[in-house]
């Protein structure tokens, strides 16, 4: 007997009752899938971004806050065996007081071949000779929108302490695919960035170190502690670990709330399924009277539950996929990335974390099917003659 075909017909016949369960189930899956898609996409993008970061970073901390670091130690670090290159990194936030927004200013040493290659990844038509002819910068599409709102379409005047405003021309706009982590950023020559951010010539935000042999990183860290014992040293593994802990923490908070809500949904469904209405009892009684066994009744009810749960599961995932990856600035991106600084112009890269969805399947579909088993058995053992009356 094709129980699924019969279950489909009975579900359609009782559509008004089953549509409520379908809508609630789909909504649960949609919310859960949206968090999974957002978290996994951000994590995947961040992992890809971290691959381009230096293997070791040295920061100068005072009272747990970043302070400028003396870049004179770069030459000494380059003398350490196993270090391919050490270089200064300059970045910081400039407050655009007219708009009450912060702009992330990033300085690049364009004479460094590796750093210059990173710019080509951000902007395909980048021409170093043209860029270095005057004070130029590359900006994100969100910053461009912010500048244009205040009629800065070709250049921007940065207010520098005790100096005339620094006019920096807009050379180009980042590819939108990289806006995820540079949404509020502008990139310029490192010397210009130092002037705007108030750094002295011998200061930097941090020191980046490239180590070709990853097995030597721990030994190099120990040597760095001798050179600069008061500085904070961060390895790329530390950065990976921190980023995963951050997104796992946010996802874990939601998952706890989701499971609690879903259990409440199961209780409601179980209570509804347990109290089968008069027509439902009569239908089961007729089926028992014409020869259906208890196992047949259970298979039929389980087939109904499987159809509802699987269709809801797939519908929730598909709706979530289209919402997260086709609609910019959706609510889930805001939850993970925080409040707006400048206009969000972010498109997430599609990424499917099969392990997370397998877990979602087992904590939703399996309990839902289990919640139908006892009511189905209870209704099937009732006296058919009593049910038909």
N, C-alpha and C positions, 0 to 999 in steps of 0.2 A: 504494500500500500504506500502511495506517495503522500506521506504526512505533511511535507512542506507545501505541496499544492493545496491540500485541504486546509492547512493552517493559513495560507495566503487568502483563501476565500473567506474564512471566518474572520480574519482580521479586517478585510474590506467591509464585511457585513457589519461589524461592530466598530466602524471607523471613528465615530465620535468619541468612543471610550479610549481607543488605542492612540488616537492622534495626540492626546495630552501627554501620554507617556513618551511617545516618539519625540515631541517637541522638547520636553524636559531633558531627555537622554541626549538629544543632539546638542542642546545648549551646554550641558556639562562637558561633553567631548569637545565642543568648539572652544570653550574657555581653556580647558586643559591643553588642547593641541596648540592653541595660540601662544601659551606660555612656553611650551616645549619648542615650537618653531622659533620664537623670538630668542629664547635663551641659547639654543643650539646654534642658531645663525650668528648671533653676536659672539659666542664663544669661538666658533670656527673662524670668523673674520679676525678676531683678536689674536688667535693662535697664528694665523697667516701673517698678521702685522708684526707679531713678536719675533718671527723668523728673521726679519730685517733689522732687529735691534742688536746692539753690541752684546757680546757675551758677558761682559762685566760692566757695571756702572758704579762710579764713585760719587757720592754726594756729601756735601758739608752740612751738618745739622747743628742747630742751636735751639734748645728748648723744644726739640722735636719738630722744628720747622726748617725748611730748606733755606740755606744761605749761600751766597756766591762762593765758589771754590777757586782757589788760586791755581791758574792753569800752568804755573811754572813747573809743576810736578809731571807734566806730560813728557818732557824729555827724559826724566828719570825713569818713568814707567816704561818708556820705549826701550830702555836698556835691559829690562828684565827678560831673561831667556824664555822663549815660548810666546811672547807678546808680538803679534804681527803689527799692530798699530794702536796707539792711544791718541785720542783727539778730544777737543773741547766741544761741548754741546751747549747751545744757548737757546732758551725759550722762557716765556713768561706771559702774563696777562697784562694787557694795556686796557685801561678803563676809558671807554668812549662815553664821557659824561653827558653829552647831549642826548644820546640814546639810552643812557643808563644801562649799557651792556659792556661785557668784557670781550676783548678780542685776543685770541691766542697767537702771540707773535713767536715765530720760529726762525732762528738764524741758521743759515747753511753756509759752510765754507765751499764755495763753488770751485775752488782750486783743487779740492779733494775729489779725485775721480769717482770714488765710491759714493760720496754724498751727491755728486752731480748726477749720477745714474739714477738715484732715487727720485730726483725731480722729473726725469724723463718718464718714469713710471706714473707720475701724477699728471703730467701734462705732455701729451704726445708731440705737440709742435714746438717744444721748448728749444730755443736757440740761445746758447750761452753767450755768444758774441753780442747779439742784439740785447740780451738781458742785462749785460754788464756795462752797456754804454751809458746808462744813467741809473738813478736809484729806482729800481723796479721791484715789484713783488707779485707773487701769485696768490690768489685768494680763492676761498671756497664759494660755491654758488649762494650759500646762506649769507656770507659776509658781503658778497656783491649786492644782494637784495637789501641788506642793511645800509650799505654805503649809498646806493641809489635813492633810498628813501630820503636821505639828507643831501642829495644832489652831488655826491662824489662819484661821478661816473668814469673819470679818467685818472684821478689821483686821490690821495687822502693825506690830510695834514695831521701828523702825529705831534702832540704837544710834548716837548722835551723840557725838562727842568733846567732853568737858567740859560736856555738857548732859544733861538728862533724855531718856530714850528718846522718839523721835518717833513718835507713834501716827498712822498713816495708814490710812484706811478703804478697803475694797475697794468701788468703785462699780460695776464691771462687768468683763466678760471680752471680750477681742478676738474678732472673727470668726475662726474657725479658718483661713480662707483666707489670712490675713495672717501666720500664725504662722511662716512660713519665715524671715523676717529679724527677727522680734520674739519668737522662741520663749522667750527668757529675760528678757523686758523687762517693766518696769512704767512707766507714764506718769503724771506728776503735774505740778502747777504748778511753774514754774521756780524760784520762791523756796524751796519745800519741797525740791526736788532739790538746790539749792545748800547748804542746811543739812545734808542727809544726806551729800553728797559732800565737804563741807568747803571749799566755795568761799566766798570773800568776796563781798560785794555787788557789787563792781566787777570780778569775775572771771567768765570763761566758758570753756567747753571749746574753742570756736572761734567764728569770725564767719562767718555766711552772707551772701552777696550775690546779689541778683537783678538780672539785666541783661536788659531786654526785647530789645534789638538785639544778637544774638549776634556780629555783625561788630565790635562795640566791645569785646569781651572782652579781646583782646590789649592794646589801648591802656589799658584800665582796670587790667590786671595791672601794666603798667609804672608807672602812677601809684601803685598800692598799694605797689610796691617802694620808692618814695620815702617814703611815709608810715611803713611798717613794714619796713625793709630786712632785719631778722633773722628775719622770720616765713616760714613755708612757705606758698606760695600754690598751691592745687590747683583746676584748672578741671574742669567736668563732663566734658569730653573726656578729661582725664587719668583720671578715675574709670572711664569706659567702657573705656578702653584697658587699665587695670590689671585690671579684672574679666575681660575677654576673655583676657588673657594668662594669668591664673590658671587658668581652666577649660580653656583650650587646652593649658596645660602638663600638667595632670593627665590630660586626655584623651590627650595625645600619649604619655605614659609608658605608659598602658594599651595604646594602639594598637600601640606597638612590641612589647610583650610578646605581644599577640594575634597579630600577623602572624608572629612567630617561632613561636608554637605552631601556627598554622594551616599554616605551611610544613612543620612536622614531621608534621602530619596528612596533608598531601598526599603526602609521601614514603612514609608507611605505606600509604596508599591505592594509590599508583602501584605499589609493590612487590607488593601483593596482586593488583591488576588485571593486572600483567604476568605473574604466575605463575598462569595460568588452570588450574583443576583438571581432572581427567580428564573428568567429566561436562560441564564447560563446553566443553572442546575437542571432545568428541563432538557436542555440540549445534551448534557452529559448523560442524563437518564435515558434518553432516546438512543444514544449511541451504545450505551451499555445493554439496552434491551435488544438491539439488533445484532449483538454479538461482539461488540468491542470489549477487549480485555482491559484490565487495569493498566497494563504496560502500554497498550495502544493509547489510552487517554493521556498517560504521562508523556509519551512520545509526541502526541499532538500538541499538548501545552508547551512542551519544551521547544518544539519546532516554532510555535508562535513567538516564544521569547527569543529564540535565535534570530528569527527574521527581524524583529523589532530592534534588537541590540546591534546586530551587524549592520543593518541599514542606517541606524542612528550613528553608529561609530564611523562608518565611511562618510556619511553626510557631514558630520561634525568636523572631520579631518579636512575634507575638501573645502568646506566653507572657511575654515581657519586658514588653509593654505592660500586661498585667493585673497583673503582679508589682510593677512600679514605681509605677503610679498607683492601685492598689487596696489595696496592703498598705503600711501606715505603717511608718516606722522600719526599712525594709529595709536590707540590708547596703550597698547602693550609695549610699544617702543618707549613711550613716555614713562611707563612704570619702571622699566629697566635702566633707562638713560637719565632719568631725573627730569627736573624742571627745565624750561627753556632758558637759554642764555641769549642766543640769536635764533633766527628762524630755523626750524628744523627742515632740512631738505635731504632726508635720509631714505635710501632704498636698501632693504636688507637683501643679501644674497641668499637664494633658496638653498636650504640644507636640510636633509632628512636624517634625523638621528633614530635609527631603527631600534636601538636598545631602549630608548625612552618610550617609544610607542608600544613596544612589546610589554613594558611594565604597565603602561596605561591600559592596554588590553586586558591584562590579568587582574588589575584592580577595579575594572569596571564590568567587563563582559562576564567574567567567571562568577563574581558575586551576584550579578543580576540573574544569571541562569540558575544559580543555586537557590535564589530566593523564590523561584517558581516551582521548585521540585516538591516541597512539602505541601503547598496548596493544591498542586495537581494531584498528588497522591491522596490527599484528604478528600477531595471532591470525587475522585474515581471510586472510592470504597463505599460511598453512600449507597443506600438501597435504591435501585433504579425505579422501582414502583412508586416509592415515596416522592422521588424527584419529578416523575412525570405528572403526578396529580396536581 
